[in-house]
Amino acid sequence: MKSVKQALLKTSPYEDYVQALGKAGLKETQLAKAWMEAGKQALNDSIIVTLPFTETGFFEGSVPQARSYRFSVYGGQVLSIKGQTKTIHASDIFADLFLWKDNHWQSLMHADSGLNITYEFDKEERCLLRIQPELLSDTWYSLIIASKPALINPVKGATNKSIGSFYGNDRDAGKRKHEGIDIFAPRGTPVVAPADGMVYSVGTNNLGGKVIWLYDMKRGQTYYFAHLDSQWVNAGKQLKQGDTLGQIGNTGNAQHTAPHLHFGIYRSGSIDPLRSIQTTPSISCMPLDTLLRSAVYKVSVKEALLHTSPDSKSNVLYTLVKDTYVKQLARSKNWSRIALPDGKQAFVKQNDISLADRGKRITLRDKDTLWSAANTQRLPVMGLYSSEVVELFARYKSFGYVKTKQNVYGWIKM
């Protein structure tokens, strides 16, 4: 029997769709099983992206597919996922966000119909976003995954370059650690509330000089502002984000250093404030590319490196030789997300592949079988005769991707 809490939990659109397939008697069909298996396989994918990331791609309706993106988000950051889609027929695309917990991916939340997700993290998390359209739906999408600081910089006009001393640095010849960051600015620069909150203490101490404590009820944490030249608020004052609470100075033990704000965050102990205010690079979402179609490509250089991320410095998964078959799924700047015949996905430089639209005529020496995939355990398409001429477009391991004189495409053993 479900508890009240369990009864109130809503299923995701993805789960609702799976249930709808069952009610329609379609869940046990091969196509539906392949669709559900693609969704599970996406959780094991090795694709890793660094934020901010943007991609535009295409799902071929006749081939059940799902795509995933693994990335990290730090505490004090807000994850922002936005996208746009286009389908030939009215259908949905599902976007679900997972967290890595207890050695498996646990569902956190799902996007609305526009692929939009916003979520603030209070600690570093490993995340995975999975996108998957409904069955038999040709779908184009454009996606951007980014993060931004949850707070604003408490020094008006300051940038990342204004931060000159970091959390955990040694103080007093190693006797203590720095429990915040120092943000440098001219004396008298306004110090502002990084978030809505209530001033609960205004005072003076030996280390911090003139200090202010601000409590953020929404996040359950306290902000500490030290070395102020002046304090403009009193205890009990309610502040909105951006309200001025004082001015930069060098009071306390900072009398012999340039004016700066010591900014700390406390939540049952100090935490590093850097990620909470440090701005990150911004990029624009790649435009939706409705000209993008599933097409057969091949490696056009002597060797092509397949990476886990669209970045030359990322891990190399495979090295492919010239003429190896790949299918382009999506684009991210000057990289292509590709799939190999075994379903594995990776990123390759776009300049390293080209359309496999021109083949080489070869004559079969013996009788052969045309297979539906580069795997003799899959369905055979047709028999081929010795001396039959086929057009060879690309290769994968011991197989060749060919077209017969009847314009039938498939795989033969090489």
Residue, then its C-alpha position, 0 to 999 in steps of 0.5 A: m500500500k502506498s503512503v500518502k507521500q508516495a500517492l502524491l508523487k507525480t510520474s514524469p511525462y516519460e513514465d506516463y508515455v511508457q504507461a500509455l504504450g502499455k495501455a495501448g497494447l504496444k509495450e511488448t512490440q519490438l519497436a517499443k522495446a527498442w525505444m525503452e532499451a535506448g532510454k536505458q542505454a543512454l544512462n550508460d553512455s560515455i558522452i561528457v560535456t563541459l558547461p556551457f554546452t550547445e548542440t543541434g541535432f536530429f532524431e530519425g523517427s524510424v530508429p528508436q534513439a535517446r541521447s544523454y549528456r553527463f556533466s558536473v554542477y557545483g554548489g552555489q550554481v544554478l543549472s539552466i537547460k533550454g531548448q527548442t524542437k520541431t517535429i513533422h507531426a505533433s509529438d513530444i520530446f522528453a528531457d529528464l535530469f538525473l543525479w548520480k546517487d548510490n552508484h546509479w542514476q536517480s531521477l531528479m526532475h523533468a523538463d517542460s515541453g520546451l526542454n526547460i529546466t532550472y535547478e539550484f545546487d547547494k553542493e557539487e553533483r554529477c548530473l545526466l540529462r537524457i532527451q528522447p522523442e516519442l516513437l516514430s517521430d522525426t524530431w529536430y532539436s537545439l539545446i543549451i546547458a549552462s550554469k550561473p552563480a546563484l548569488i550576485n557579487p557582493v562588491k558593486g562593479a566587481t568581476n572575477k578578476s577582482i577576487g584576489s585571495f581564495y578559500g582555504n589559503d593559509r593565514d597567520a603562518g599556517k595557524r588558520k585557514h582563510e574562511g572566505i574570499d577577498i574581493f578587491a576594489p577602491r575604498g568606498t565601493p558599495v557592498v551589496a546584498p548577494a541575495d535577499g536576507m535579514v541583517y542580524s548582526v552589525g559590529t566590530n571585531n579584531l580580525g574583521g574590523k567593521v563587519i555585517w552578518l546577513y541571513d538568507m532564509k531561502r538557502g539556510q545560510t549566512y553571509y559575512f562581510a568584513h573589513l568594511d569602511s562603513q556600515w549602512v544598515n542595522a540589525g533586523k533590516q530586511l534587504k533585497q538582492g542588490d541593496t547596499l549594506g556598506q562600503i569597502g575598506n580595510t579595517g581590522n587586521a587588513q589595515h596594511t593591505a589594499p581595501h577589499l571585502h572579505f566575503g564568507i558563507y556559513r552553513s553549519g561551518s564555512i563553505d567556499p563562496l567562489r562558485s556562488i558568485q563567480t560568473t561563467p562564460s555565456i554562449s548562444c544556443m545553436p540555431l535549430d537546423t531543420l536541414l540536418r538529416s540522418a545520413v551515412y558519413k565516413v572517416s575522410v582522414k587517415e585516422a580520426l580520434l573519437h572523444t568523450s567531449p567536443d574538446s580535443k583535450s577530452n578523453v579519446l574513446y576510439t581511433l578510427v581509420k579512413d573510410t570507417y562508417v559513422k552516422q552523424l546525429a548532431r553538431s556542436k560548434n565544429w564537432s559532430r556527435i556520431a554513432l557507430p554501427d554498434g550504437k556507441q556515441a562519441f564526438v569527432k571533428q567535423n573536418d575528419i568526416s564526410l558524406a559517404d555518398r560516392g561508393k566504389r564498385i566491387t565484385l563479389r567472389d562468392k555467394d554472400t548475405l546482405w545483413s541489416a546491421a554490421n552483425t551476423q546475429r541481426l536480420p538478413v536482408m537478402g542473398l547475394y550471388s557470386s560475381e554480383v556487383v555492389e557499391l561499397f560506401a564505408r567499412y566497420k570492422s570486418f563489414g562493408y556498407v554497400k548498395t545492391k543493383q536493386n538499390v538495397y542498402g545493407w552490410i556484407k562480410m569483407 
